[in-house]
Amino acid sequence: MAFTGIDRNPAYLQVADQIRSAILDGSLAAGEPLATERELCRQFGVSRTTVREALRALQAQGLVSGGGTTSTVRTTVATGPTSAPLRDALRHLVQLQRVSLSDLVELRCALEGAAVARAAREGDPVRLAEARAALDEMGTRGVSAEDFDAADVRFHLALVAASGNEALHLVMLAVRESVASHLLEVLAGLRDARPTLRALHREHAAVLAAVEAGDGDRAAKLVREHIMGFYGRVIAAAGAAG
């Protein structure tokens, strides 16, 4: 005789699972408000604490947004995709040493190489203009390492977004955020960052020029060399320090 296991999942997970299923199957549409916390308590037959824990879990997964500390504040279904869950998963894997920095760098090269090649074929002019503006900021005389880093992030994400592939953009965003601290740490540790910043600016300019010229193969090659060149030095330095 076969028995069915006892469901020992916490109540808040069971509430979150039902709401998640309704979002994923379209029963709850993007931007649609959920019932109030009080109404959700009544529907599920659980406490307000349980409902709030469920909503927090769904927010962490990027499925809902809003909400507050009172039972009358409405939480809504998220209107756009978010990279936060994937970003956090990658960070945890790196911290647990299940995924190495070099693995993430390889993944970033593959993603960004494909994205810039596609951007060269059918790039969004608005996104390319954003990349150009970020490049100009990186080239500003006397730019600080912190401002350069912020412009660097905008440059790369704008180029990936210019590909028009939302999946590439989201995964790239998560990967880029997972390794984001390394660039700033290296730049901040340099006695004189100016030569490095000038070299990185030239590499960025070459990538953008290839995209704007419609040369996808060259753009992909240059962006891979740019990423591997920089992180190769970071990984080598980390190995020497260890």
N, C-alpha and C positions, 0 to 999 in steps of 0.2 A: 504494500500500500504506500502511495506517495503522499507526503505531507507538504503543505505550503508553509514557508518560513514566516515567522512573525515580523511584522513591520515595526522596526524599532526606530525609524527615522524621527528626529525631533519634529514637533508639530509645525515649527516655522518653515522647515524644509518642505513639508507636505503642502503648506499654503503656497510657498514660492513655486513649487513644481506645477501646481494647477494654474497659477497666473502666467508662468512662463509658457506653458503649453497653449494657453489662450492667445498669447502674443505671437508665438511662432506659427500657429495655424491660421492666424488672421482674424480670429474672433474679436481680438482687441487690436484696433488699427493704430498706426503711428500717430502720435499726438492726441490720442483719445485719453481722457481722464479716467482713472480708476474710480471706483466707489470710494467714499470717505473711509477713514480708518474705522469709524464706528459701524458703518454698514458692512465693511469687510469682516469685522469681529462677529457681527450677527450672522452673516452668510456662512462663515466657516465654523462658527461655534467655538471660537478661541478668544484668548485675552488680547488686549491692546498691545501688550509687550510682544506677543507672538507675531501679530500682524506687522509691527514695526521691524522686527528682526527679519521677517520675510521680505519686506520692501527694501531693507538695507542690502540684503543678499542680491536682490534683483538690480539694485543700483550699481553694485560692484561689478555686475556682469554687463552693465551698459544697456539694460533692457528698459529701465524706467528712469525718470528724472523728477526733480521737485520733491514735494513733501515737506514736512516740518514737524514741529513738536506738539501740535494740537490735532485733535481728531478730525477737525473740519478742513484742514489743508489738503488739497488734492494732489495726488501723484499722477503723472501722465506717462504714457508709453513713449519711450524715446523716439525722436523723429529722425535720427540719423545714426549710422554705425559709429562705434567707438573702438579704438585700439587698446583701451585700458586693460581689459582682461588678458589679452595676449601679451601685452607689455609686462604686466605683473607676473604672468606665468614664466616668461623668459628671464626676468630678473631673479625669480626664485630658483630657477634651474641653474643659472649662473652661480648664485650664492651657494647652492648645494653642490656645485661642481659637477652637475650632470651635463651641462653644456659649457664648453670653453669659449673664451672671448674670440679665439681664432675661428671657431665654428660659426659664431654670429657674424664675424667679419666676412667670411665666405658667403654666408646667406645674404648679407647686405649687398655684396658685389653682384651676386646673381640677380637679385631683385632690381637693384638700381640700374644695372647694365641693360636689363630687358626694358625697364621703364624709359630710360633716355633714348633707346633705340626707337621705341614706339613714339615718344614725344617728337623725335626728329621727323617722323613720317606724318604725324597728324597732331602736332602740339597745339594746345590751347593757348592762344595769344595772350590772354589775361594772365595765365599762370607763368608764361615765359616772361612777361613784363615784371611779375613779382620776383622771379629769379634774377632778372637784370637789376632791379632795385636793390636786392640783397647783395649782389656782386658789387655794385657801386658803393654800398656801405662798407663792405669788407676792404675796399680800396681807399677809404678815407684816410687821409694823412693823420697819423697819431692815434688810430683806432685802438682801443684797449682790447686785451685778450677776451674779456667778457662780452664786449659788443661784437667782436669778430665771431665769437662762438655762436651768439644769438643769430647773427646774419647767416652764418654757415648752415645752421639748422633750417632757416627759412629758404635758403637757396636750394638745398637738396630736396626738401619736401615739395617745393614749388615745381621743381623739374619732374619729380615722380607724379605729382598731381596732373602735370601737363600731358601725361600719357593718356589720361582719360580712363584708366583702368582703376576702379575703386578698390578692388581686391589688392592690387599691387600697392596702392597708396596706404591702405590700412596696415598691411603686414609690414611695409617699409617703415611706417610711423612707429609701430611697436618695436621693431628691431633697432631703429635709430635711437629711440628713447632709452632702450635697454643698455646701450653703450655710450650714451650721451656724455657721461661724466668724464670719460677718458680724454677727450679732446681738450676740455678746459683744464683738467689736471696737468696735462703735459705742457700746455701753453703757459699756465700760471707758474710752472716750475722752471721755466727758462729764464736765465739771467737777462738775456736780451731777445725778446720774442719777435722783433721786427723782421729779421731775415726770414724766419719761418713763416710769418704772416704774409710776407711778399711772395714767397714761393707758393704757398697755398692759394693765394689770390690768383696767381698766374695759371695754376692748374684749373681752378674753377672757371676762369675766363675761357680757357681752351675748350673745356667741356661745353659751355654754353654756346660758344661760337660754332662748334660742330653740330649741336642740336639746331641752332638757327639756320645753318647752312643745309639742313636736311640730310646730313651724313650720319646715319644711325650707327653704322659699324664703328666709325671713328669715335663717336660720342661714347658708345659702350666701352670701347677699349680704354679711352682716356679716363673714364670715371672709375673703372676697375683698377687701373694703375694708380690713380689718385688715392683711392680708399686703401688698397693693399700697401702702398708706399707709406702712408701715414701710420696705419695700425701695425704694419710690420715693425716699425720702429718702437711703437708702444709695447708690443708683445715682447720684443727683444729686450727692451729696458726692464720690463717686469720680470723676465726670466733671469736677467743678470742680477736684479735686486734680490730675487729669491735664492 
